[in-house]
Amino acid sequence: MPHRCTEHAAVHRTTQATGRRAVVRPTIGAMGIRYYAYPLAPEHVDLARADPYPFLPADPLADAWELDGRPRPDMLYLDKCWKELQWLTCPTAGAPRTAYALVRGQATHTGGGWVPWVDVLSPADVDDAARDLVLIGEDEVTACRDPHGDPLSASGREYVTHYLREAQEFTARLQRRGWGLVHVIG
């Protein structure tokens, strides 16, 4: 199935900068798997590819929902819509669009939760994704099908359109700055 990633996030990582092992614990909770992306300066892309966790906050949901009382940082929060955006950018009957790189990935389920999927996009990757995202409009959202071939409901199309616009705006901002991003699905 094209929406199932065969790669898995590592549970143990050795940070390149310190040489210490970091343990990524599976997330436990009933809140569901959500998507978060953060800007990444071009000079940090290689470091983030070696170890992305220092470039992610401890609690991205707190950032997205402004739970700690601070204003929301520059980020992309797709809630649980990352799956629908995968369907939109990687239809079952065709090759993935370039924009699929933005939402590519799947958390690895465990007995007590999940291990998040973490990925890094270079400035060139973000540029490519941003150029492709702006080409996706209402017609593509209307034509989107779930993996079973069923169309999205009217409320589902509104949900996808809202988060598609968020993704278009975020990647356009990063594209203008020449930045990459680090994203987590988990």
Buried (B, 14 or more C-beta within 10 A) or exposed (E): EBBEBEEEBEEEBEBEEEEEEBEBEBBEEEEEBBBBBBBBBBEBBEBBBBBBBBBBBEEBBBBBEEEEEEEEEEBBBBBBBBBBBBBBBBBEEEEBBBBBBBBBBBBBEEEEBBBBBBBBBBBEBBBBBBBBBEEBEEEBBEEBBBBEEEEBEEEBBEBBBEBBEBBBEBBBBBBEBEBBBBBBBB
